[in-house]
């Protein structure tokens, strides 16, 4: 089987890497395409994966995004048209969806619970299968155009799957100068959402997390490692001059830190879900929660806090165990099944027949 996997950002590399390995170990050929965005090409090299790099992500106005969509779709068409792929998988980027649909390649798209947007109204109608966590309500997906027959609802959440093969570095905290006897917390501030002119501005809920940080800082035998989103946020944290707080400069081994830490706190998001997957107590200050985080709150794998006194400060018993291992082979096997059940030739025939059955356009 020949499979095509499309990478849109660094997070997609982390998710798809173990799936690609399992497909290749089973004797299948996998071709990667990757967008030049958010360090995806750097992470590909770190994971030992090669891919065809396409145009960089375009933000800005609707017109600019439309140009970016057209350009990357054209690049993907040129790259994928000669591959004769049996199946395709990606993270629901419109350019990938349009390309696979145009080339009649059976495709599975993975919906990110944090990014359910308007593009899904079109995209889910073009794909063959939509992979989503079981925690996402079916009714909401159907309202966006996904039929029940298209849904592949998998147990757990994606962080549990890509951490299945993780071998966290037990010395991740020691490398930052953290004493082993200290209770250690990893803090993840929210991402910046606005920009005023050329000056960086904090995220609206950053102040609340900084306030909790100040309430925890300085407690005996407690070290807090704050993983800043960018240099501007790092400067704001350093300006607080809080005792017992470490703000690393540059990239960190997030998985190693979370596995070795005694707790993690933030405003929701990937790092808290990773902490929950690794069995590290996770706390959120956010008053809202998406479907996956709501399920974690219900299972007590994630706890909501209002202030520093709500965080349990103690050493955790297990430092590196995956709380609930989930093998990414589940997705690899599903892609193999999709390729077998919906061959490219049969799918192309259905597209041609559907086009033939359409009434002719009215004469103008």
N, C-alpha and C positions, 0 to 999 in steps of 0.2 A: 504494500500500500504506500502511496505517495501522499504525504500530508503537508499542508501549508499552514503555518502559524504566524499571525501578524501581531507585532509588538508595538504598542503605542507609547509606553513610558517605562521608567525603571521598575515601577511596581509590577507591571505586566511581565517583565523578565523574571522576577522572583517567583511569580505564580506559575508561569508556563514552563520554567526550566525543568522541574521534576517530571512534568508530563512529557516533555520532549525526550528526556532521558529514558523513560519507560517505553515510549514508542520505538526509539532506536534500539534499545536492548531487546525488543521483541522482533527486530529485523525490519522495521519499517523505515522509510526514508522521509526525513523531515526537512523542509526548507523554511527558513525564517526571513521575514521582512521586518524592518524596524524603523520607526520614525525617529528622526533626530530631535528628540525632545526629552527634557528632564533627565538627562544623563543615561538614556536607555542604551546608547552604544557603549558607554563605559561599563555599565553593569553586565552587558552581554560578554564583554571581554573578561570580566571578573569571574563569570560563571563558565568560561571556556566555550562559549557559543559564538558561532559566526552567523552573519545575516546580511541581507541586501538592505543597505541603508537608503531611505527615501527622504523626501523633503522635510524640512523642519516644520514643527507645528506653527500655525498662524493664529494669532489672537486678534483683538481689536474689533473693528466694525463688522457688521454683517457681510458687507461686500468683501472685506479682506478675508474673512473666514470662508466665504464662498469660493474665492480664488484658490485658497489653500486646499479646499476639498476637491476642486476640479484638478489641480496640479497633482495632488497625491494619488487620486483615483487613476489618472492617466499613467503615472509611474507604476502603480500596482498592476494595472492592466498589461503594461508592457512586460513586467517581470513575471506575472503569473500565467500569462496566456500561453507560454511555451512549456509550462510545467506539467500539464496533463495531470493535475492533482485529483485524487480520489475524495479528499475531504479537506475542509479548512476550519480553522478555529481562531477566534480573536476576541478582543474585549469590547466589542460593540461599537467600534469606530465606524462612522458612516461610509468613509472611503473604502474600508475593507468589506463592509456589507454589500455595497454597490458593486464592487469588483467581483466578488464571489458569485453574486446573483447574476451578473452579466455573463460570466463565463460558465454558468450552470454547475458550479462546484457545490456539492452538498456542504452546508456550513452550520457550525454551532457557535453561537455567540454567548459570551459570559456577561451577564448584567451585574454591574457594581451597585450594591444597595445604596451607596452614598451618592450615586450619580444618575438616578432615574430621572431623565429629562424628556423634553419634547421630541428629541430625535427618535426616541423609541417608538413613537406613533407610526413612523414610516419603517424603521429598521426591522422591528419585530415581525412585520408582514412579509419581509423579503427573506428571512432566514428559515432554515429547516428546523432547528432546535434552539431553544433559549434555556441556558443553564442558570439557575438561581437557587439560593439557599431556601430550604423549606420554610424558614421563618418569614419569608415575604408572602403576604396574602395573595391568593390566586385571583381574587376579584380585582385587585388593583392592576395586575398584569393583563388580565383579559380586557380591562377598560382601555389599555394601551395597544390592543390589537393582537395579543398573543393568545392563540387558541390553546385549550387544555392539551391537545394532541402534540403541540410544539414544546410544551414545558418539560424540562428535565430538572426536577426539584431534588436537590441533593441535601443530605443531612449535614448539620454543622455549618461552618462558615469557611471561607477560602483560606484564612490564615492557618487553620488547623491542617489543611492539606499541604500547603507549601512548607510548613514547619515539620512535616513528618520526617524528613531526612536530615533535619537540622542537627548539627553537632556544636552546640554553643561553646565558646571559649570560656573555660572556668576562671581564667585570669583576666577577663575583660575589665572587671572593677579594679583589680590590683594595678593594671596598667595605667589607670587614671590616678593612682595614689590613694585609693580608698582602703582604709584599714579593715581587715577581715572581721574583726570583732564588732565593727559598727553595724547598726541597722542601716540599710541603704534603700533609698527610694529613687526611682527614675521619674522625672517630671517632663511632660511633653506639652509645651504651650501651644495655643491654637495658631493656625496660619493667618498671616496678614491678608485681609480681604479688600482693603482700599488703598489708594495711593493719591495723595494730594500734591499735584504738581510733580516735582522731582524728588520730594521728600518722602521718606518712609513713614507710614502711620501704623500704629498697633491695631491688632484685631479688636473688635468691640468687646469681647469677653476676656481679653488678655489680663485686664486689671484684676478680675476676680481670682484668676489663678495665681497672679503675683501676690495677692493678699494672702492666700492660703500658704504660699511658699514662705512668706515673711513670718507667718504664724508658726510654721514648723521649724524654720531655720534656728540654729543655735541650741537645739535641745541636745541633751547629753547623749553621746555615743550614736548620733544620727548624722548621716551624710546624705545629701541630696544631689543627684546628678541631673542637671537640667539640659535637655537636648533641644537647643534653640533651632528655630526654623531657618534663620538667616542671620547675617552679621548685625543688622540693625536691631533685631530682637536680642541678640547676644549682648550688644552694648547697653541696652536698657536693663538687662539682668545684672550685668557687672556693675552698673551705676548704683544698684540697690545695696551693694557691699554687704551681703548677708553672710553670716558665719556658717561654716559647714556646708556651703553650697559650691559645687563645681560646675562650671559652664565650659565644656570642651570646645575647642576651636577647630572647626572643620568636621568632616565625616566621622562617625563613630560606629562601632559594632553594636548596633541596636539590639540584635537578637541575643548576643552575649551579655549585654547589660541587663536586659529584661530577665534572662534566665537566672542570672546570679543575684539580682536584686531581691529585696524582701517585699517590695510593693511598687506599684506604678500608679501615677495619678495624672489626669489630664482632662480635656474637654470632650472625650470620646475619640473615635477615629482608630486608625490602623494599629498604633502602638499599644493601645489598651486592649484591642482584640488579640494582638500577639501575646501580650502578657497573660490574658485569660487562657489562651491556647497552651502556653508554657506552664500553667499552674501557678503563676505569680499573682497574688492578690491585686486586683485592679479597682481603681476608684475614679469616678467621673464627677465633675462639678456641673456638667451640663444638665439643664432641666428638661431637655428634649432628647429623644432617642429614636434612631431608626429601627427597622424591624429586627435586625440581627442583635443590636445592642439591647433592645427591649427583651429579647429572649435570654440574653446573658444576665440581665438584671433579674428576670424571673427565676433563673437557675442559681442566683447568688454568686455567679462567677464574675460579676461586675457589680459594684455597689455605688450608690449615689451618696455623695457627701455634701455638706453645706459649709464645713469649716475644718480647721486643722484637728480639732478634738475628735472628729469622726473617723480619722485615719488610725487604724490599729498599728501601733509601733512595736513590732516584735520580729525576731528572726523567724523566717519560714523554715519548715522542716526539709523540704526537697528543693534542690537548687536548679536542676536541669531537666526534670522529667516532663515529657509532653503530657498534658492533662488527659486528652482523649485522642489518641493517634488515629488519623484518617489517611488512608493510602491514596495518593494521587492516581494510582492505577485505575481508580473508578472512572476518571475522565478519559484516560487513554483508551480504556476498553469501550467506553461510550462512543468515542470517535471512530474506532474500528467498526463498531456495529452500525454507525450511521453511514459509513462508506459502503458497507455491504448491502444495507437495506435500501439505499437511495443512490444508485449508481449515477455517474455523471451523464452517461448516455441516455438513461431513462429520464433523468431530470430535464435534460436539454429537449428531449422529445415532448415532454409535458409543457415546457415553455413555448415551444413552437406551436403546439396544438392550441394552447390558451390564446396565443396571439391570433391564430387563424379563426378562432371562435368569436373574437371580438367583432362587433358591427363596424362597418366602414365609417370613417368620419364623414360628417355632413358636408355637402358640396358648398363651397363659399364662392 
